[in-house]
């Protein structure tokens, strides 16, 4: 949400709420187990929130260190401070962990104690705010309803009810459910009407009024929106915001700037551009220059001002504003403003005859917009995803149960067939003895024997086929896992034995992780592998084949060095993107380089090259090894692995690597071939379409 409602979840979410609760708790301090001096010390943070927000965490840590006894309240307060700090920096996962740590401490306390009740409210408000920032809207609403439930049970509706309604309304607004959002904002206003007037309620009242106004904007009801914005300004001008005049002045100015930005947007739609310009500039002065408490809202005003200058065809002023906004966005990222800046830059370039720059900004805008729309869709579909995940789990359980039942069935069938075989043997012997007495009975028995024999033969054939499939899978696993896991082992040995610099260690360990991850993925794929090109399921993406070959060469270099060999790569000078399954192509290249290493003597050079043809990318791996006899060159790509040979250092061969390579290339509609003479080495070629 672009108005004040967005900033209650970031700007004053933690400390203003916390010390609002602390102030309320002072009226019931006799029931509290928290030391009054400690409360007075923590209350100092309220002032820092408004004047020096960047100093809050330093203050919190200082207080924590100086207190000899780290009581539960102090620890919970510190965890919430860290949660707010990480949320403000956009590190939502960390913020969520600290919020959970605070809640864990709080829920172990006596919640009938007034201070712990208010701390419970504040912790769950922080939790909901962090979940909101992460886009986990249903979970955020669950957190807010925990607060509503506790408030109703403890009679604290006036202390927290309006704030919770505001937060729920903000989430509904974010989900574009504007009518429902208005309902919750107005519920918050009704709560305030029934409560005693104080400075905290005045701030919350203008907050809710402003949010109702923005909801009406999105419903296209600008007159209704303007009415609520004016009511918000009236509250800012006439009601008390803080007991400290200095803090009240800042708070009122900040809130006024945000409301003026919203009013300025309406004035633009009414073609009152001069008045709108004044509103935007005043908010930029307040929140972008003077106080900088609401820098993101000031960025929004800069965007609106640039758009206004475009309407007036004042392109110089437009460019000046956009340049300043870019500097601000580079310092403080804002997903609500960034797409608009790129769009306006494209429009500026179009109006000033800069077609190349215009195209660049248009493409950048569209790419970012698509990305944000996708994230929004994912967030709004979170409930559906959870439901689908639960259903998938049920289906998986049903499949496992069915597999178990089938296993038992197969066992009983095997036992039954064995018993039937014994019965058949007994019957044969019996009817053989009585054959001369009853030819008709013997004929019938022979027919039954023939039928049972057919069933046994069928079962035997199926069993033999299953055993062969298992054997082939195991041989494939042994072959394909040998090189990556061997490379990983060599890398680990290098990291342990060599005196490497920090960055080298990171690079080697990264390669270890990649090799082992690929091995694990391969194992998962082999669970239900069916050999043949038509069964290979590719996960294609546009990939820099030049970079893929470099990574494979780097990985296999470790294996080559164990035989004193050297890999020489002739790569392209720039990127070459082709549509491939990167994991399978990496496996293909690793297999070919591994074969070159295996069948080359120690100390030899292995050359790897990439060339860009008119319509294809050509990869070649050349070795100076033992070569391939002409009579088996046509058999080396055979799936059955009939052509097995021992490597130059006695390495074992399963005869499957080139078969797998042929299948991968075939699935990519490419070609693979070899040229070789015995004793003169070999050159393997792989051609992939661009």
URLINRA-V386125 format. One line per field, one symbol per residue. ss: DSSP state (H for helix, E for strand, C for the rest). phi: phi as a letter, one per 30 degrees, with the letter a starting at -180 (. if undefined). burial: + if it has 24 or more other C-alpha atoms within 12 Angstrom, else -. A space follows every 50 residues. Layout:
ss: ???
phi: ???
burial: ???
This chain:
ss: CCCHHHHHCCCCCCHHHHHHHHHHHHCCHHHCCCCHHHHHHHCHHHHHHH HCHHHHHHHHHHHHHHCCCCCHHHHHHHHHHHHHHHHHCCCHHHHHHHHH HHHHHHCCCCCCCHHHHHHHHHHHHHHHHHHHHCCCHHHHHHHHHHHHHH HHHHCCHHHHHHHHHHHHHHHHHHCCCHHHHHHHHHHHHHHHHCCCCCHH HHHHHHHHHHHHHHHHHHCCCHHHHHHHHHHHHHHHHHCCCCCCHHHHHH HHHHHHHHHHHHHHHHHHHCCCHHHHHHHHHHHHHHHHHHCCCCHHHHHH HHHHHHHHHHHCCCHHHHHHHHHHHHHHHHHCCCHHHHHHHHHHHHHHHH HCCCHHHHHHHHHHHHHHHHHHHHHHHHHHCHHHHHHHHHHHHHHHHHHH HHHHHHHHHHHHHHHHHHHHHHHHHHHHHHHHHHCCCCHHHHHHHHHHHH HHHHHHHHHHHHHHHHHHHHHHHHHHHHHHHHHHHHHHHHHHHHHHHCCC CHHHHHHHHHHHHHHHHHHHHHHHHHCCCCCCHHHCCCCCEEEEHHHHHH HHHHHHHHHHHHCCCEEEEECCCCCCEEEECHHHHHHHHHHHHHHHHHCC CCCCEEEEEEEECCCEEEEEEECCCCCCCHHHCCCCCCCCCCCCCCCCCC CCCCCCHHHHHHHHHHHCCCEEEEEECCCCCEEEEEEEEC
phi: .cceeddddbdceddddedddddddddbddcccddddddddddddedded cbedcdddddddddddddcddedddddddddddddddddicdddeddddd dddedddccddddedddddeedddddedddddddicdedddedddddedd dddciceddbedddeddddddddddicddddeedddddddededcddadd ddddddedddddedddedcicddddddddddddddddccdcaddeddddd ddddddedddeddedddddcicddddddddddddddccbdchdbdddddd deddddddddddicdddedddddddddddddbdbddcedddddddddddd dchbddddddddddddddddddddddddddcddddddddddddddddddd dddddddddddddddddddddddddddedddddceddbdddddddddddd ddddddddddddddddddddddddddedddddddddddddddddddddcc deddeddddddeddddddddddedddebdbdkedcdcccdadbddddddd ddddddedddddcicbcccccddbdbdbcbdddddddeddddddddddcc ddidcccbbbbccdbbcccbbcbccdibeedcddcdcdddidccbdddci ddbcicedddeddddddcicbbabbabeicibbccbccdd
burial: +++++++++++++++++++++++++------+++----+-++++++++++ +-+--++-++--++-------+++++++++++++++++-+-+++++++++ +++-+++-+-++-+++++++++++++++++++++++++++++++++++-+ +----++++++++++++++++++++--+++++++++++++++------++ ++++++++++++++++++---+-++++++++++-++--++++----++-+ ++++++++++++++++++----+--+++++++++++++--++++++++++ +++++++++++---+--++-++-+++-++--+-++++++++++++++++- ----------++--+---+---------++-------------------- --------------------+--+---+--+-------------+---+- -+-------------------++-++++++++++++++++++-++----- -------++-++-+++-++--+---+----+----+-------+++++++ +++++++++++++-++++++++---+++-+++++++++++++++++++++ ++-+++++++++----++++++++++++----+--++++++-+++-+--- --++++++++++++++++-+++++-+----+++++++++-
